Amino acid sequence: MKLGMPTLIEYTSIIENVQLCNELRLDFIELNMNLPICIPETLSYSEIKYYKDQYGINFTIHLPEEMDLSSYHPSIRMGHLERCKQVMEWANLSGITTLNMHLNNGIYFTLPQTRVWINEQYETQFLKLLYESYMELYQLAQTFDVELCIENTGNFHIPYIRRALDKLSVFSNFYLTWDVGHDAKAGFVEESTFTYFNKRIRHMHLHDYNGKSDHQSLFTGIVPIIDRLALAQKNDLSVVIEIKTRESLAESVVALRENGFLG
């Protein structure tokens, strides 16, 4: 098991994140591509390699959350697909093997008594477009020796999303990220999906949920932190301690050390 940290929004440079990672004696940083300091046009693969060599830390990548690989607009879908391909090549050049990504739910219509998801209404077309996009990405992932890990965002229990996962699972390099805080916020309804796909879990996002908000410090909420880490250890997962301020991240690292999960 490797333990890492997210890119913190309070910092405006990669080196500040690298120095904190080194100070906390963590193994890696997850580069969040929603931040402009973490995109290939700003952060070269040679700079990433320099930090790896100088500080002995590694990196994973969190793809932009707005990615929609099943968009019904061909130009939007192709644009997002092309960006994924560019990032995969950048990751390969940087020596990064884990790429975390969301599965976009799409848009819903709010009706007087309910809401209707467009992707559910047009599920056949949604699944077809999604499958075609991922077929390209999974083939390229083998070429670039990277793993694409789809993260739950409280959506894996939604029927059409669950069916999408089933459809993508035919690919041998279909992998998942278990975000245990999102799962707790959703009432642990996603846990059964991860039990079913237990051999496909490669990555974990670890944070607590206190009944009101997730991304809380570890051991302050209802997430069974020790059980989740035991699974991560057993399966040799990479685990992002996804606490998003320096202070609360440091508190969580101390708590992990007190519980024997860090040296």
N, C-alpha and C positions, 0 to 999 in steps of 0.2 A: 504494500500500500504506500502511495505517495501522497503527501499532504501539501496543498498549495493555497494561494490567496487570489482573490479577484483583483482586477485593476481598480484602484480607488479613485473616485471622482474628485476627492479633495486634492489630489496631486495633478499637476499639469505637465508632468514629464514621466517618461518610462523609468529613468534612472532613480527617481524618488521611490517608485514602486519596487524596483530591484533592490535598493538599499534596505527597505523595510523587510522584504522577503528574506534577505540575508540576515538582518538583525533578529528576526523571529525564528530563524533556522528552519524555514520551510523549504520544500523541494522545488516548487514551481509557481509561476504566475499565469493566470488565465487572462490573455489579452482580449479585452472587450472591444469589439470592432464598432460598437455604437459610439465610442470615443474617438475623436480625430487623431489622437496621439497613437492609436493602435492600428492604423490602416497601412497597407503596403506602400502607399505614396508618401507616407510620413516616416514609417519605421522600416528601414531596409533589412533584408535578411542578414546582411553582414553585421549590422548593429546587434541584431538578436544573437548571432553567433558569438559576438564579442562579449556580451553579458553572460552567456552560457560559459564561455571559457574563463572569464575573469572572476565570476562569482560562484560558479559551479551549480547554477540553478537552471531549470528547464522551463518550458512554456507550453501552454495549450492555447487554443483560440476559441472565442465565443463569437460566432457569426452574427451579423446584424439581425435584430429581432424582427425587422419588417420584411424579411425575405418571404416571398410568396411564390413557391415553385409550382403552384397549381392555378395561378391567375388565369382568368378567362381572356385576358388581353395578351395576345402573343408577344407584343413588344416588351411588356412589363415582365412576363414570365421569362422570356429570353434574356432580358437584362439581369434579372436576379440569378438565373442559371449561370450566365457568363461570369458574374461576380463570384459565385461559388467556385467556379473553375479557376479563376485568377487567384483566389485565396488558397486553394489547394496546391497550386504550383508554388506560391510564396511560402506556404508551410513546408513543403518538401525541400525547398532551397534553404530554409531556416533550420531544418532538422526537427520540426514539430510534427507529431504524429496524431494528436487528438484534436478534433474539431467538433465543438458543441454547437447545436442548432435547434431552433424551435420548429414545430410543425404548425403552420399558420391556420387558425380556425376559419379565417375568412370573415365576411361581413354578415350581420343579421338584420332583418327587418323587425322593428318593434310594432306588434299588433296590439289592439286594445287589451287582450287578455293573455298574450304570450309573446314569444319572439320566435322567429323562423330564420334558421341559418341557411344562407344561399347555397353553401356547399352540401348541405343535407338535401335541399330541394333538388339540386342538380348533381346528386352523388355519383352517378355513373360517369359523367363528364369530369367531375372533380378527381375521382380515383384514376381515371385514364391519364389525365394530365400530370398528376402527381407521380404515377408509376413511370411515365416516360421521362420525366425530369430526373428522378432518382436512378433510373436505369443508366442514364448517361453519367451521373455523378459516381455511382458505385463502380462502374467500369474504370473511370478516371482515378478513383481512390486507390484501386489496385496498382495502377501505373505509378502513382505518386507515393505509395506506401503510407497512406493516411487512413484514419478511421473517422467516419462521420457518425456522431452520436446524437440521436434525437432526444431532446429533453422534454419531459412532461411539464406543462404549465398549468396544471389543474384541469387538463383537457383529455387525458387518456381514457376517461370513463365515458366521454361523449360517444354515442354509438357510431357515428360516421368516422370519427377520428380513430376509434378502436379498429374499425374495419380497414381503415387506411394502413394501420400498423400491420395487420394481418397480411394485407396485400404486399407490403414492402418486405415482410419477413421471408419471402421466398429467396431474396438475395442473401448469399452466404456472408456478406460483409455488412449486413443490417445490424446496427448497434444502437444502444440506448444510454442516455444519462438519467439516472434516478435523482431528481431533485426532491429530497425528503421533506424540505420545508413546504414546497408547493403541494406535495402529497398530503401533508398534515392539514394545510389550509383547506384542502378539498375534502376533509373528513376521512382521510386515508382510503378513499375509494379507488385510488390508482394503484395501491399496493398489489392487488390481485393481478394486474397486468404485468407488473415486474416479476411476480412469482411465476407467471406463465412464461415470460421471456427471460427467465433468470440467467440463462447461458449467454444472452446477448448484452447484458449490462457491462459496460466498460468504464464508465465515468460516474461520478457522484457530485452533486451540489449539496453541501451540508450547512444547514442553518436551522434555527428554531422558530417555532410559531407559538405565540402566547395567547391565542384566542382572538386577537385583534389584528395583528400584523405579523408577517413572516420576516425573514432576514434579521432575526433577533439573535443576540448572543447565545452561544451554546449552553445547554443545561438551564435555560430560563423559561422554557415552555413545555410543550407536550410531546415533542418529537423524541422517540426512544434513541437518543444519540449513541449510547453504548452498543445497542443492538445493530444499528446501521453501520457503525464502524467495524463491528465484528464481521459483518457481511463483506465490507470493503476489504478487510484484511484477508479473509478467506479467499476472495476472488481477485486479490491483488489489483484493486481499482485505484485510479487516480481520483483524489477527493479534493474539491475546492471548498475551503472553509469560507462560504459565501456571505461573510459579514462585511459590510461595506463602509465602515469607518475605521480609522487606525486604532482608536481607543477600544472599540468593542471587539475588533479583530484580535488585538493583543490580549484582551481579557479572555477570549475564547481559547487562544493558544495556551495561556496559563492553565485554564481549566482542563484542556486535553493532556497537558503534561502531568497535572495532578492525578489524572485518571489513567496514566500509564501509556498514552497513545503517542507521546513524543518524548525523545530522549533529552 
